[in-house]
Amino acid sequence: MSTQRSTWTPTWPSTLPESGASPAPTNSAQRPPANPPPRAPVPPPAQSRPTPPPTARPATPQPSLGRSPPPAQNHYAVPPHQTNSAVLADLARQARAARGELQAAQELFARRALSFYETLRIVDDSLVQLATHVLGNSVIASAWLSSRNHHLNQRSPLEVLMVGDREAVVNELMRLEHGVY
């Protein structure tokens, strides 16, 4: 198939020679025919308000490859319209909130430390040695002591020891040692 385009231009009867000879080659720069077809009337332009020039939109950050995103805004930044007393009041409120969060964290830590101390007091050395001997190492033994057990009514051995039933935990370790699951 050829990629050449054919450029056919119509020849009007007024451009044909009077003698019946073949028409001459036409040029694309020919003038229009003497009697062009009539055109439809163009309606007058409607009265409209002048449109305002388009306003510039704020630039939205476009994601760019290879660049790090702009840094996050600092929520401690002071708005330019605040007075010094408003800034001080806001900082005092933030300090009170941080102090309350710190106090709650300290109380939680104290409760956990006391619970851990009570657990260490309840679990004696002979029980830890027995669990380590039966289960193979101290890491597995400590995980077993803190995980729920089907034979102890879905309670962990530490919970059972807190209640005071040391014998149930020892019996469970003996069942594991003898292979009774």
N, C-alpha and C positions, 0 to 999 in steps of 0.2 A: 504494500500500500504506500502510496506516495505521500509525503508530508507537505508538498507544495499546495498552496491554495489557489483556487481559480478566482480571478477578479473579473467578474462579468458586470458590465455596466449597461444599463438599458439604453437603447437608441430611440429617440423620439422620431415620429414621422417627419417632423419639420427638418431634421438634420439629414434625412436621406437625400441622395442626389436625385434630381428630376429625371434623368435618363434611367432606366431600369437597371443600372449597374449595381454591383454589390456595394454594400455600405462600407465606408472607410472605417479603419480602426478608430475606436473612440478613445478619448482622453478622459481621465478621471477628473480633470479640472474644467470640464465643459460647463457652460452656463446653464441655468435652469431653463425649462421650456418657456415658450412665449406666453402660453395661457396656463398658469398654474391652477390647480384645483382650488375651489373656494375654501377659505378657512372659517372655522366656527368662531362666533364673536366671543371675546374674552370679557368676563364680567369685571366690573370695576372693583378695586380692592376694598375690602370691608374695613370700616372704621374700627380700630382696636387701640387699646392703651399701649403705650410704649412699655416694653418689658424691661424690668430692671436688669442691670448687669449681674451675671452669676456671682454669688458670694463664694469666697474661698473657703473650702472646708478645712477643718483642722487636720493636720497630717496625722494619719494613723500609722503606727510603726509596722512596717512590713517585716515578715520573718526573713532573716537573712541567713544564708548558709555560712558556716565557719565563724560567725561572730557570736559572742556571748550576749544574752538578752540584757536589757538595761537593768541596773540594780533596782531592787525593790525599794519602795518609798519607806523612809523611817517613820514609824508611827509615833515616835517621840518628837518629831519635828514640830516646831511651834508655828501655827498659822500666823500670817503677818498682821491680822487684825486684832489679835488678843492683846490685852494689857498685861503688865507684869503681875498684877494681883491674880488675874485669871490663870496665868501660866503657873504661878506658885500654888494656887488651889488645885489645879490639875495634877501637878507633881506630887502634892501631898496625898491626893486620892490614890494615885498609883502606888505610892510608898505604903499606904495602909493596906491596900490589896495584896501587895507583895509580902508584907509582914504577916498577914493572915494565912497566905499560902504556905509560908515557911513554918509557921506555928503548926499548921495541920500536918505538914510533912514530918516535923519533929515528933508529934504525938503518934503518928502511924509507925515511925521507926521505933519509938519506945515500946509500943504494944508488941511489935514483932520481936524485938530483942527479948522482952519478958517471956513471950511465948516460947522462943527458942531456948531460953535459959530453963524454963520449966520442963521442956522436952528433954534437954540434956540431963536434968536432975532425975527424971523418971526413967530414962533409958540407962541402965547400968552397963558397965563394961563387959560383964559376962554375956549379956544379950547381944551386944554389938559383935563380940567375938564369935558367938554361935551363928549369927546371920552371915558374917564374913566367911566362916568355914563352910556353911551350907551352900551359899550362893556363889562363892568363888573369889570375890574381891570386895573391897569396901565401897567402891562406887556403885556396884550393883546392889549391895546390901542397903546403902542409904536410899537408893531409888525405890527399893522394895518396901522399906519402912514408911515411905511417904506416899506410896500409891495405894489405890483402893484394891481391896481383896474380896473375891467372891465368897470365900469361906468365912470371912469376918463380917458378913452382912453388909457388903459394899462400903466398909469403913477401912481406913488405912490402919496399919499396925500401930502407928503413933497415936491415932485417935483412941484405939482400944487401950493402949497403955495409959492414956490420960484418964480414962474412966477407972483404971485400976485393975484391969483383967490381964495381968502379965502371963498367966497360964495359957490363955487362948493364943497369944502370939507365939509362945514357946511350942505349943502343940502344932501350930501351923508350920513352924520351921522344921519340926520333926517329920511331919507329913511330907514336906519337900525333900528332906534328906533321904527318906525311904522311898521316894518316887511315887507317892500317892497324891494324885492330882485331884 
